[in-house]
């Protein structure tokens, strides 16, 4: 897209904006990661006694 050695600045001297689809890609990736983390936490705190849950959490955190 840009000539070799050319700066990525536009007419006004500031750096070109990130394309919109890249932003959406980042949001989707972040959302997916949050979803996976959320489901993992939910799976551990589901109907199980508190002792077992806290033990699993300790193992997860490496304590």
Secondary structure, 3 states (H helix, E strand, C coil): CCCCCCCCECCCCCECCCCHHHHHHHHHHHHHHHHHHHHHHHHHHCCCCHHHHHHHHHHHHCC
